Amino acid sequence: MHWFDYCAPEGLEEALDIFAEYGERAKALAGGTDLIIFMEKGRLKPDLVVEIPFRPPFVGVEATDSHIRIGSRTTMRELETSFLIRERIPILAEAASKVGSLQIRNLATIGGNICTASPAGDTLPALLVLDASVRLVSKGGERTIPLREFFLGPGETVRRADELLTEVIVPIPPYRSGWSFYKLSVRRYMDIAIVNVASLVQVNEDGVITDAKIALGSVAPTPIRAYEAEERLRGNTINDILLDEVGKLAQEASNPITDQRGTAEYRRIMVYRLTKRVVRGAYEQAVAQIQS
């Protein structure tokens, strides 16, 4: 690993001053589960590593009537065990619980998982079906970006070098919403995903789907939404024929590669099968709320 300087600003304003001065030459350190590995491998060679402060707005999980605000320094373990997350947006708790080992989850942060922008990031499909947004702050101001517009490619995002991701804003799903998430990996949950699939389905009092979201990970240059598959679900109830069509539409939305974990063809097959599985699971969970 090359030589670098390290600093630990006390708050947001001091951190923004540093990134305004250093730009691309500085890298933010939160959990470090990605950053340290990238530095050891020589993929990143920052002049300065900046410890993100353990202070608001980077920490804390808070709810309003319609949204949940998650500080970007919140760890996967905190997401996994938070009563508020498990009660209001449980799909995110489920996805966070599949990130690496317990030791990793005690370090890895939601902000790091987002900014690393891996196509296989475990929380990203869940956040996409939740219609999450991220808040980016710099000396010049702040902006809120829908997560579906945040990713540009593997490791590439719209975040500028002088901006810090301070928090994630997640709308609370309405009543009669169901969810499902599945991670397929070589080693159960301890490895990078071969395919990640998440679904969120909302129904009316008759069990007809009023809204549906499907997100796929590890099958394209970025995590993606399967918009045509979502549209096919709206206005319908679930049956085997519809699920087959939806699985094929999700499969067509994917653009996987072949690597050491699986071939492109295998990934396409699993997108088809897992999409049917998670959509059915989300729908059944939503319909169960009609009867409760």
C-alpha positions in Angstrom: 0.0 0.0 0.0 1.3 3.5 -0.9 1.9 6.2 1.6 -1.1 8.5 2.4 -2.1 11.1 5.0 -5.1 10.6 7.3 -7.4 13.0 9.1 -10.5 12.9 11.2 -12.6 16.0 10.9 -15.0 16.8 13.8 -18.0 17.6 11.8 -19.7 18.0 8.4 -18.4 21.5 7.7 -14.7 20.6 8.4 -15.1 17.5 6.2 -16.5 19.6 3.3 -13.7 22.0 3.6 -11.2 19.2 3.2 -13.0 17.6 0.1 -13.3 21.1 -1.5 -9.6 21.4 -1.3 -8.4 17.9 -2.1 -11.2 16.7 -4.5 -10.2 13.4 -6.2 -7.0 13.2 -4.1 -9.1 12.5 -1.0 -11.2 9.4 -0.2 -13.8 9.0 2.5 -13.4 6.3 5.1 -16.4 4.9 7.0 -16.3 1.2 7.5 -13.4 0.7 5.1 -14.5 -2.8 4.0 -14.2 -1.7 0.4 -11.7 1.2 0.6 -9.0 -0.6 2.4 -9.1 -3.6 0.0 -9.0 -1.3 -3.1 -6.0 0.6 -1.6 -4.2 -2.7 -0.9 -4.7 -3.8 -4.5 -3.6 -0.5 -5.8 -7.0 0.3 -7.4 -7.2 3.5 -5.3 -4.2 5.7 -4.3 -5.5 8.7 -2.4 -3.2 11.3 -1.0 -5.6 11.7 2.0 -8.0 9.4 3.7 -10.7 11.3 5.6 -12.6 9.6 8.4 -16.3 10.4 8.2 -17.4 11.9 11.6 -19.6 9.8 14.0 -22.0 12.8 14.1 -25.2 13.9 12.5 -26.1 13.9 9.7 -23.9 10.9 9.1 -25.4 8.8 11.9 -28.9 8.0 13.1 -32.0 6.4 11.9 -35.1 8.6 12.2 -38.7 8.4 10.9 -41.3 10.9 9.9 -44.9 10.2 8.9 -43.8 9.3 5.3 -40.0 8.7 5.2 -37.1 7.2 7.1 -33.8 9.0 7.2 -30.7 6.8 7.5 -27.3 8.4 8.2 -24.7 7.3 5.6 -22.4 5.9 8.3 -25.1 3.5 9.6 -23.7 0.0 9.6 -25.3 -3.1 8.0 -25.6 -4.6 11.5 -27.5 -1.5 12.6 -29.8 -1.8 9.6 -30.2 -5.6 10.3 -31.2 -5.1 13.9 -32.9 -1.7 14.0 -36.5 -2.1 15.2 -37.5 0.9 13.1 -36.0 -0.6 9.9 -37.4 -4.1 10.6 -40.9 -2.7 11.3 -41.2 -0.1 8.5 -38.9 -1.2 5.7 -38.0 -4.8 6.5 -36.7 -5.6 3.0 -33.7 -3.4 3.8 -33.0 -5.2 7.0 -33.2 -8.5 5.1 -30.8 -7.3 2.4 -28.4 -5.9 5.0 -28.3 -9.2 6.9 -26.9 -10.9 3.7 -23.8 -8.7 3.5 -20.7 -10.7 4.3 -20.0 -12.0 7.8 -21.1 -10.6 11.1 -17.7 -9.0 11.4 -18.1 -7.3 8.1 -21.6 -6.1 8.9 -20.4 -4.4 12.0 -18.1 -2.2 9.9 -19.7 -1.9 6.4 -22.0 1.1 6.0 -24.9 1.9 3.8 -23.2 4.9 2.4 -20.2 2.9 1.5 -22.3 0.2 -0.1 -24.0 2.8 -2.3 -20.9 4.8 -3.2 -18.8 1.7 -4.1 -21.5 1.3 -6.8 -20.9 -2.4 -7.2 -23.5 -4.0 -9.5 -23.7 -6.8 -6.9 -24.1 -4.5 -3.9 -26.6 -6.4 -1.6 -28.6 -3.4 -0.3 -29.0 -1.7 -3.7 -31.8 -3.7 -5.2 -33.8 -3.3 -1.9 -33.2 0.4 -1.9 -34.2 0.7 -5.6 -37.6 -1.0 -5.0 -38.1 1.3 -2.0 -37.6 4.3 -4.3 -34.8 5.6 -2.0 -32.9 8.8 -2.6 -29.5 10.0 -1.4 -28.5 13.5 -0.2 -25.2 14.8 -1.5 -23.6 17.8 0.2 -20.7 20.1 -0.8 -19.5 23.6 0.0 -21.6 24.8 -2.9 -24.8 23.4 -1.6 -26.7 20.1 -1.5 -28.9 18.0 -3.8 -31.1 15.0 -3.4 -30.8 12.3 -6.1 -33.1 9.4 -6.7 -31.0 6.2 -6.3 -32.2 5.0 -9.7 -30.4 8.0 -11.2 -27.2 7.7 -9.0 -25.3 4.8 -10.7 -23.5 5.3 -14.0 -21.5 2.1 -14.2 -19.3 -0.3 -12.1 -17.8 2.0 -9.4 -19.1 5.1 -11.1 -21.8 7.5 -9.8 -23.0 11.0 -10.3 -21.4 12.1 -7.0 -18.8 14.8 -7.5 -15.3 14.6 -5.9 -16.2 17.5 -3.5 -19.5 15.9 -2.4 -20.3 13.7 0.6 -23.2 11.4 0.8 -24.7 12.3 4.2 -28.0 10.4 4.3 -30.4 8.0 2.6 -34.1 8.9 2.4 -36.5 6.0 2.1 -40.3 6.4 1.6 -42.3 4.2 3.9 -44.3 1.7 1.8 -48.1 2.1 2.1 -50.5 -0.3 3.7 -51.0 -3.6 1.8 -47.5 -3.7 0.5 -45.5 -6.9 0.4 -41.8 -7.5 -0.2 -39.3 -10.2 -1.0 -35.6 -10.4 -1.5 -33.3 -13.2 -2.6 -29.5 -13.4 -2.9 -28.0 -16.2 -4.9 -24.3 -16.8 -4.2 -21.7 -19.6 -4.3 -21.2 -19.5 -0.5 -24.5 -18.9 1.2 -24.6 -15.1 1.9 -20.8 -15.0 2.6 -19.9 -14.2 -1.0 -20.6 -11.6 -3.7 -24.0 -12.2 -5.3 -24.4 -14.1 -8.5 -27.8 -12.6 -8.8 -29.8 -10.4 -6.4 -33.5 -9.8 -6.9 -35.9 -7.6 -4.9 -39.6 -7.0 -5.3 -42.1 -4.7 -3.6 -45.8 -5.1 -4.5 -48.8 -3.1 -3.4 -52.4 -4.3 -3.8 -55.9 -2.9 -3.4 -58.7 -4.4 -1.2 -59.5 -6.8 -4.0 -56.0 -8.1 -4.3 -55.3 -6.3 -7.6 -51.8 -5.0 -8.0 -51.8 -1.2 -7.9 -48.0 -0.8 -7.9 -45.0 -3.1 -8.4 -41.3 -2.7 -8.3 -38.6 -5.2 -9.3 -34.8 -4.6 -9.0 -32.0 -6.8 -10.1 -28.3 -6.9 -9.0 -25.2 -8.4 -10.4 -26.8 -8.8 -13.9 -25.9 -5.5 -15.5 -23.2 -2.7 -15.3 -25.3 -1.2 -12.5 -28.2 -2.4 -10.3 -31.3 -2.0 -12.4 -35.1 -1.8 -12.2 -37.1 -4.1 -14.5 -39.6 -1.4 -15.6 -41.4 -3.4 -18.3 -41.9 -6.3 -15.9 -43.3 -3.9 -13.3 -45.7 -2.5 -15.7 -47.0 -5.9 -16.7 -47.9 -6.6 -13.1 -50.0 -3.5 -12.5 -53.8 -4.0 -12.7 -53.6 -7.7 -12.4 -53.7 -10.5 -9.8 -51.0 -13.2 -9.8 -51.2 -16.4 -11.8 -48.6 -18.7 -13.3 -49.0 -17.3 -16.8 -48.5 -13.7 -15.6 -45.5 -14.7 -13.5 -43.9 -16.5 -16.6 -44.3 -13.3 -18.6 -42.9 -11.1 -15.8 -39.9 -13.4 -15.4 -39.1 -13.2 -19.1 -39.4 -9.4 -19.1 -37.0 -9.2 -16.2 -34.7 -11.6 -18.0 -34.8 -9.3 -21.1 -33.9 -6.3 -18.9 -30.7 -8.0 -17.6 -27.4 -7.8 -19.4 -25.1 -10.1 -17.4 -21.5 -11.1 -17.9 -19.6 -14.4 -17.4 -17.2 -14.4 -14.5 -15.8 -16.9 -12.0 -19.1 -17.0 -10.1 -21.4 -17.9 -13.1 -21.9 -17.6 -16.8 -24.1 -15.0 -18.4 -26.6 -17.6 -19.5 -26.8 -19.1 -15.9 -27.5 -15.6 -14.6 -30.2 -15.0 -17.2 -31.9 -18.3 -16.2 -31.8 -17.3 -12.5 -33.2 -13.9 -13.2 -36.2 -15.5 -14.7 -36.7 -18.0 -11.9 -35.9 -15.7 -9.0 -38.0 -12.9 -10.3 -41.0 -15.2 -10.4 -40.2 -16.4 -6.9 -39.8 -12.9 -5.3 -42.8 -11.4 -7.0 -45.0 -14.3 -5.9 -43.7 -13.9 -2.3 -44.2 -10.1 -2.3 -47.7 -10.5 -3.7 -48.8 -13.2 -1.2 -47.4 -11.1 1.7 -49.4 -8.0 0.5 -52.6 -10.0 0.0 -52.3 -11.5 3.5 -52.7 -7.9 4.9 -56.2 -7.8 3.4 -57.3 -10.7 5.5 -55.6 -9.5 8.7 
